Amino acid sequence: MDISSFLIDNNLPFPLFFLSTFLFLLFTFKQTKSPSSKSLKNLPPGPPKLPIIGNLHQVGNKPHISSANIAREYGPLISLHLGKQLVVIASTPEAAMGVLKTQDRFLSSRFVPTAFQHKNLLPNSLIWSECNQTWRNLRTLTRTHMFSNKALEAQSALREEKIGHMMDFLHSKQGQVINIEDVVFTTLFNTLSSIIFAKDLIVLNDNYGRDDELKATLYQIIEFGGRVIDFGSFFPILERFDLHGIRKGSMKQFLKAFGYWEYIIEERRSQVSSSTWSSEEAQSFVDHLLENGFSNNQIHELVTELFVAGSNTTTRTVVWVMSELVRHKEVMSKVDDEMKKEIKSDKINPSHLSKLYYLQACIKEAMRLHPAVPLLLPHKAAETCEVMNYTIPKNTKVFVNMWAMGRDPKVWDDPLSFNPERFMGSKMDFKGQDFELLPFGSGRRICPGLPFGVKSVEFILASLIHEFKWVLPDGEEHSKLDMNSKFGIAMKREKPLKLIFEKK
């Protein structure tokens, strides 16, 4: 692919290609200093780079796939030069361990995408802020009141209630085409909103689609955050121009989201500020934040992040698992058989989930093939360090390619086949210690919402499969279901998963 095709394929207007090229020549050569040759010695191997653009022409709009192809030629740890940005990508369990465990202390800083580079947001971010004391306090507070075993147990009835609402809604739609992503997203969003604010914010009804304004706002934030092409990050001298409108567009959506939260925060604040209120009366996560002296602005950022991360990646995981099960009827039949054996009641309840070993294996297998965040979130080298005897200079952007790892024949037998049996009887899990399977990351930056995500995925899938038989509309052949993906901050299907169900 030549550079002009690359830019056009990524929605960059053709005239802007010439403008950008001119700016590159004008600013990059004259005003941007190149890293010293000393700092670039002993880098991980990688393909030859072109003047100015480096390896940009080799990335395309699916960097998880293009970098996997490059890694097959150059090795488990590769270097790419994207404009002025040095990028290192780990693509094997050994390389991932070097990044996320051995050198975690030096590589746990974040490279913040343009969509989230707003100075008032970063200090209150669980995902993007530095690993400082404020960040540690945020993680502790969030883990204690949202993701600890005690918190998850307290949320059990609430999860059951929200999934019950989802099932009631679906029962009224027999014979109709269902967009699985929209229904699951709304269910997860309302579960989170009940935990965070003690109320539902999106109604699950006939208008459950993306025309809902609040949902559309969050989808826009997700979309801006996943933009592949951003000249400002490749050429820092161009950052001020916001050529793609990412900073302006994302800030507009953030402010819209903050407007939704504001009145709810004030409502909760009036209760927490009451002279008769005590911490034992806390009904929501926001109550605990207010009790700890958080301002509205601090709460805005943290809450938005929790909604975007908690609803988005978990929804995508459910959709990918359902896609594989619908595509492989024999696997779906085995899930059905397990449920008939282990569950004697009409409805799923939380106590059933620990017995569904084959369903758990299906979830792991789908996460292997379709990790929600295929490159994990970008790390940054806080200091120069070494991984696998290669130098990683300070300020290098570092990724771990979970998509490549999950399809590596050196790691997995018959890696392109959906085969849940590979996990039956295996002790491998996704809690950050088995580097072959890290959908939630590992080390300091492991996703704090892992326990919530796993419980939600299991409960939703078990409910959908236990009560309904799912088929493709219009008699489409299941084995030919389109499984192409679209890269973003979380990997989604190129085409929405739309299904029809029959009651069992």
Number of C-alpha atoms within 10 A of each C-alpha: 9 10 15 13 14 18 19 14 12 13 11 16 11 13 9 14 16 12 10 15 12 12 15 19 12 11 14 19 12 9 10 12 9 9 12 8 7 8 13 13 12 13 20 24 18 19 16 11 16 13 8 17 18 19 20 20 17 19 19 21 19 14 17 23 18 14 24 24 12 19 23 13 12 15 17 23 25 24 26 25 20 22 22 20 18 22 20 24 25 30 27 24 21 15 22 26 23 19 30 25 19 16 16 18 17 20 28 22 24 21 22 20 21 21 22 19 16 15 8 11 19 18 17 22 23 23 21 23 17 18 16 10 9 15 18 14 12 16 17 15 17 21 18 15 20 23 21 18 14 12 16 19 13 13 19 13 13 17 26 19 13 21 24 18 14 21 20 11 15 20 15 9 15 14 14 14 16 19 16 19 22 19 20 24 23 25 27 25 24 26 25 27 20 20 21 22 21 19 14 18 18 16 12 19 12 8 9 16 17 14 10 12 13 16 20 14 20 21 16 17 24 20 16 23 20 17 18 17 19 18 20 19 19 19 20 15 17 18 15 9 11 16 15 17 14 23 21 13 15 23 18 15 20 22 14 15 21 18 12 13 20 14 11 14 18 12 12 18 17 10 15 20 12 9 7 8 12 12 10 6 11 16 15 18 22 24 21 18 21 17 15 10 9 15 11 17 13 17 21 22 22 20 22 18 21 20 17 16 19 21 22 24 21 23 28 24 26 23 26 25 22 23 22 23 22 20 21 17 14 11 20 20 12 13 22 18 14 17 21 12 10 12 18 10 10 9 13 22 18 15 8 16 18 11 14 17 15 21 26 23 21 25 24 22 23 25 25 26 23 25 28 28 26 28 28 22 21 19 26 22 23 20 15 14 17 18 19 15 11 15 16 31 23 16 19 20 24 26 24 29 29 32 25 26 27 27 19 19 12 10 13 15 12 12 16 13 11 18 17 17 13 14 18 15 10 9 7 14 17 19 18 20 15 14 23 22 25 27 28 22 25 23 18 16 20 17 20 20 18 19 16 19 21 15 17 21 21 18 18 23 18 23 19 18 21 21 18 17 16 19 19 18 16 9 7 10 11 17 11 9 16 14 16 9 14 14 21 21 24 24 23 25 18 12 12 15 20 18 20 19 22 14 13 9
